[in-house]
Amino acid sequence: MSTTAEPIPPLLPPVRRSAYDRWRERVADDPRLQRLYGWLAPLAVTLLAGILRFWNLGHPHVLVFDETYYVKDAWSQWNLGYAATWPDGADARFAAGETNIFTSDPSFVVHPPLGKYLIGFGMWLFGPDSSFGWRAMTALFGTALVLLLFLVAKTLTNSTVFATVASFLLAIDGLGIVMSRVALLDVFLAFFILLAFWFALLDRRRHLDRLAAAIVARGVDDGPPAWGAVLWNRPWIIAAGAAAGAATAVKWSGVWVLAAIGLYLVVTDALERRRLGVTFWPMDAVRQGLASFVLLVPVAFVVYLGSWAGWLFSDGGYDRKVAEISPATGFFSWVPLPLQSLWKYHETIYASMAGMTSPHSYSSAAWAWPFLWRPTSMYAFSSPDGKNGCSGDNGCLQVLYSMPNPLLWFASVIAALYLVYRFAVARDWRYAVVLVGIAATWLPWLMYPERTVFQFYTIVIWPFLLLALTFALREITGAAHALHERRLAGQRVGIVFLVTAVVLSAFWYPLWSATQVPYDFYRLHNWMQGWV
């Protein structure tokens, strides 16, 4: 009789690990792979974004939608220091190469100069008669926005996978692609806003550790301190102020982001001081808040004012000499006349913008943006069968349509609502950052319900919505400590979602790049009455 013990059968079947889990463990065990993946992932996604944005960028060689304002204003401003008027029929003549037919008379424009200087730089670099040159800087900033979103997501979570997913979704999305392929101001605004938030995040990571160390040191012998430290060495706040100032120098809506970041800094600091046991933490946070204001706001003002340098140092800009006609008296009499003129000009701009109610077939109220009822068609050109290479029985169309990937859009809106719930339950600071970004870039528009606005303005909200979506996808795929079966099922759902998003982007890309398509193919995209 054998005395060898029989092997005890396992109580549970062997755990099935997903390919992702096996890959993640392999990367975690090899620092070289970690570094390689940390560099390759953002570079690959940014390269993909650049290809989708720069490919055939010069087509169509016409001024589309509001390029009729920004391209011509950019070129006259680049040459004169201020935006000038153009003769009748200037659009066709400009596209034909007559780029210096602007007059010396000033043109009334409602947006600050920085975005138009950036457009003008591309025109100076590649030639004003090049439609690639008109749009080169928007394509560059739109591509950089994808990389910046990776950096923001990586700073929020310290996860390369999370950051890659967020930036990849922006790279393949139509709203990001189209707004990078037209010479409008909004992609510059989106970039500087996200840059300001990234700088604020970098400050948070450094500031809270220094604050805790300073407060703990104060309370070692005498119990909890009555007052904490006021910290001035915060270079990232200065950088955030400069970025928010640049955003405001593109469009005035950037000032809401400046205010939101300032409020976030004060609230975050107050909560941290309360957590660390500071007795008079509310007033202590006010003290630090005043210091943060000094670090944040003046540099923003300097950057904004600097964007008007061309207008200030020339003498032909709109309202440039109004203060010389009726200079200020009393306390403000010491203000230089050019600055008095600039203030008068800003009063005129505000009155014009607040009352801007011109009807437009593609207007979309801010409250309707989440429903995606009326995306904006920037350009449309039809060709009959047999003409211009068209082989469609019902003719062909070229359309440049600022339509986000519908799956990503609606999923992101739902994810933002989910993030509100998750923040109420978990009080996670990362959720707060994303929600503050959404609120600062959307809620102010609700105060002007009568103003003519467009769905494509949401490009500034879009990075934050995609962050919310990626947080939701991360929840679906499961935490690292979750059961393997749960993670495997969640990862499959995430993969199916991403693959579906890629397929939809491929389906919509011809309409995002003004590629000629048969009319019947175009009709396949008419999913809702207000679409295309």
SULKAWO-V107135 format. One record per backbone hydrogen bond with DSSP energy under -0.5 kcal/mol. CO is the residue of the C=O (numbers start at 1). NH is the residue of the N-H. If there is no record, write none. Layout:
co->CO nh->NH
co->CO nh->NH
This chain:
co->7 nh->9
co->15 nh->17
co->18 nh->22
co->19 nh->23
co->20 nh->24
co->21 nh->25
co->22 nh->26
co->23 nh->27
co->24 nh->28
co->25 nh->29
co->27 nh->30
co->30 nh->34
co->31 nh->35
co->32 nh->36
co->33 nh->37
co->34 nh->38
co->35 nh->39
co->36 nh->40
co->37 nh->41
co->39 nh->43
co->40 nh->44
co->41 nh->45
co->42 nh->46
co->43 nh->47
co->44 nh->48
co->45 nh->49
co->46 nh->50
co->47 nh->51
co->48 nh->52
co->49 nh->53
co->50 nh->54
co->51 nh->55
co->54 nh->57
co->56 nh->59
co->60 nh->62
co->62 nh->64
co->64 nh->67
co->65 nh->68
co->66 nh->69
co->66 nh->70
co->67 nh->71
co->67 nh->72
co->69 nh->73
co->70 nh->74
co->71 nh->75
co->72 nh->76
co->73 nh->77
co->74 nh->78
co->75 nh->79
co->76 nh->80
co->77 nh->81
co->83 nh->107
co->85 nh->103
co->87 nh->90
co->89 nh->93
co->90 nh->94
co->91 nh->95
co->92 nh->96
co->93 nh->98
co->94 nh->97
co->97 nh->99
co->105 nh->85
co->107 nh->109
co->113 nh->117
co->114 nh->118
co->115 nh->119
co->116 nh->120
co->117 nh->121
co->118 nh->122
co->119 nh->123
co->120 nh->124
co->121 nh->125
co->122 nh->126
co->123 nh->127
co->127 nh->130
co->129 nh->131
co->130 nh->134
co->131 nh->135
co->132 nh->136
co->135 nh->139
co->136 nh->140
co->137 nh->141
co->138 nh->142
co->139 nh->143
co->140 nh->144
co->141 nh->145
co->142 nh->146
co->143 nh->146
co->143 nh->147
co->144 nh->148
co->145 nh->149
co->146 nh->150
co->147 nh->151
co->148 nh->152
co->149 nh->153
co->150 nh->154
co->151 nh->155
co->152 nh->156
co->153 nh->157
co->154 nh->158
co->158 nh->160
co->159 nh->163
co->160 nh->164
co->161 nh->165
co->162 nh->166
co->163 nh->167
co->164 nh->168
co->165 nh->169
co->166 nh->170
co->167 nh->171
co->168 nh->172
co->170 nh->173
co->173 nh->177
co->174 nh->178
co->175 nh->179
co->176 nh->180
co->177 nh->180
co->178 nh->181
co->182 nh->184
co->185 nh->188
co->185 nh->189
co->186 nh->190
co->187 nh->191
co->188 nh->192
co->189 nh->193
co->190 nh->194
co->191 nh->195
co->192 nh->196
co->193 nh->197
co->194 nh->198
co->195 nh->199
co->196 nh->200
co->197 nh->201
co->198 nh->202
co->199 nh->203
co->200 nh->204
co->201 nh->205
co->202 nh->206
co->203 nh->207
co->204 nh->208
co->206 nh->210
co->207 nh->211
co->208 nh->212
co->209 nh->213
co->210 nh->214
co->211 nh->215
co->212 nh->216
co->213 nh->217
co->214 nh->218
co->215 nh->219
co->217 nh->220
co->219 nh->223
co->225 nh->279
co->226 nh->280
co->229 nh->231
co->232 nh->234
co->234 nh->237
co->234 nh->238
co->235 nh->239
co->236 nh->240
co->237 nh->241
co->238 nh->242
co->239 nh->243
co->240 nh->244
co->241 nh->245
co->242 nh->246
co->243 nh->247
co->244 nh->248
co->245 nh->249
co->246 nh->250
co->247 nh->250
co->247 nh->251
co->249 nh->114
co->249 nh->115
co->251 nh->254
co->252 nh->255
co->253 nh->256
co->253 nh->257
co->254 nh->258
co->255 nh->259
co->256 nh->260
co->257 nh->261
co->258 nh->262
co->259 nh->263
co->260 nh->264
co->261 nh->265
co->262 nh->266
co->263 nh->267
co->264 nh->268
co->265 nh->269
co->266 nh->270
co->267 nh->271
co->268 nh->272
co->269 nh->273
co->270 nh->274
co->271 nh->275
co->272 nh->276
co->273 nh->278
co->274 nh->277
co->278 nh->281
co->279 nh->281
co->280 nh->284
co->281 nh->285
co->282 nh->286
co->283 nh->287
co->284 nh->288
co->285 nh->289
co->286 nh->290
co->287 nh->291
co->288 nh->292
co->289 nh->293
co->290 nh->294
co->291 nh->295
co->292 nh->296
co->293 nh->297
co->293 nh->298
co->296 nh->300
co->297 nh->301
co->298 nh->302
co->299 nh->303
co->300 nh->304
co->301 nh->305
co->302 nh->306
co->303 nh->307
co->304 nh->307
co->305 nh->308
co->306 nh->309
co->308 nh->312
co->309 nh->313
co->310 nh->314
co->317 nh->320
co->319 nh->322
co->321 nh->324
co->321 nh->325
co->322 nh->325
co->322 nh->326
co->329 nh->332
co->330 nh->333
co->331 nh->334
co->332 nh->335
co->336 nh->339
co->336 nh->340
co->337 nh->341
co->338 nh->342
co->339 nh->343
co->340 nh->344
co->341 nh->345
co->342 nh->346
co->343 nh->347
co->344 nh->348
co->345 nh->349
co->346 nh->350
co->347 nh->351
co->348 nh->352
co->349 nh->353
co->350 nh->354
co->351 nh->355
co->353 nh->356
co->355 nh->357
co->356 nh->452
co->360 nh->363
co->362 nh->455
co->365 nh->368
co->365 nh->369
co->366 nh->369
co->368 nh->371
co->368 nh->372
co->368 nh->373
co->369 nh->372
co->374 nh->455
co->376 nh->378
co->376 nh->402
co->378 nh->65
co->379 nh->400
co->381 nh->398
co->383 nh->396
co->384 nh->387
co->387 nh->390
co->390 nh->386
co->392 nh->395
co->395 nh->519
co->396 nh->383
co->397 nh->517
co->398 nh->381
co->399 nh->401
co->399 nh->514
co->400 nh->378
co->400 nh->379
co->400 nh->402
co->401 nh->403
co->402 nh->376
co->402 nh->404
co->405 nh->409
co->406 nh->410
co->407 nh->411
co->408 nh->412
co->409 nh->413
co->410 nh->414
co->411 nh->415
co->412 nh->416
co->413 nh->417
co->414 nh->418
co->415 nh->419
co->416 nh->420
co->417 nh->421
co->418 nh->422
co->419 nh->423
co->420 nh->424
co->421 nh->425
co->422 nh->426
co->423 nh->427
co->428 nh->432
co->429 nh->433
co->430 nh->434
co->431 nh->435
co->432 nh->436
co->433 nh->437
co->434 nh->438
co->435 nh->439
co->436 nh->440
co->437 nh->441
co->438 nh->442
co->439 nh->442
co->439 nh->443
co->439 nh->444
co->442 nh->445
co->442 nh->446
co->443 nh->446
co->444 nh->447
co->445 nh->448
co->448 nh->451
co->451 nh->453
co->453 nh->364
co->454 nh->457
co->455 nh->458
co->456 nh->459
co->457 nh->460
co->458 nh->461
co->458 nh->462
co->459 nh->463
co->461 nh->464
co->461 nh->465
co->462 nh->466
co->463 nh->467
co->464 nh->468
co->465 nh->469
co->466 nh->470
co->467 nh->471
co->468 nh->472
co->469 nh->473
co->470 nh->474
co->471 nh->475
co->472 nh->476
co->473 nh->477
co->474 nh->478
co->479 nh->482
co->483 nh->487
co->484 nh->488
co->485 nh->489
co->486 nh->490
co->487 nh->491
co->488 nh->492
co->489 nh->493
co->490 nh->494
co->491 nh->495
co->492 nh->496
co->493 nh->497
co->494 nh->498
co->495 nh->499
co->496 nh->500
co->497 nh->501
co->498 nh->502
co->499 nh->503
co->500 nh->504
co->501 nh->505
co->502 nh->506
co->503 nh->507
co->504 nh->508
co->505 nh->509
co->506 nh->510
co->508 nh->511
co->508 nh->512
co->509 nh->512
co->509 nh->513
co->510 nh->515
co->511 nh->401
co->517 nh->397
co->518 nh->521
co->518 nh->522
co->519 nh->523
co->520 nh->524
co->522 nh->525
co->523 nh->526
co->525 nh->527
co->528 nh->531
